[in-house]
């Protein structure tokens, strides 16, 4: 039987998961959607795919 995790440890894990979620969705073409975390990544992909569309 496994040990129970402390509340502090569980909160730390949850915060890591919440902070790692992507902030931007970018649709490159009709079938391709990518998720990005930072604005730097967004600008790079927009240069590569100028017709890409930002989805909220």
N, C-alpha and C positions, 0 to 999 in steps of 0.2 A: 504494500500500500504506500502511495506517495505521500510526502509531507506537504502540508499546506504552506503556501507562500505568504509572506507578511504583506500587509496592506501597502507599506512603503514600496516594496519591490514590485507589486502589481501596478501601482500608480506610475512608477518609473517606466515599466514596460509599455503601459498604455500611452504615456506621453511620447515615448519614442515612436510608436506606431502613428499617433496623430500628427506628429511633426514631420513624418516621412511621406505623408500623402502628397500626391502631385497637386499643384495649384493651377496648372493650365492644361487645357485639352486643345490639340491642334489637329484639324482635319486636313491631311495632305491631298487626298483625292477622294473619290466617291466611296472607296472601301477602307482607306487607311486613316486611323485616328491614333495619335500618340499623346502621351501625357508627359508633361515637363514640370520640373520643380522651380526653376529660377527664370528670371527675365533674360539672363544672358543666354540660356539655352533657347529660349523663345526667339530671340533676335537672330541667333545662328540658323535656326531652322527656317525662319522667315526669309533669310538670304538665300538658302538653298532651294526653297519652294516659295517663290513670290506669290503664287496663286493660293497658298494655304489659307485656311479660314480658322479663326480663333473661335472655339466653342466654350460657352460658360457652363 
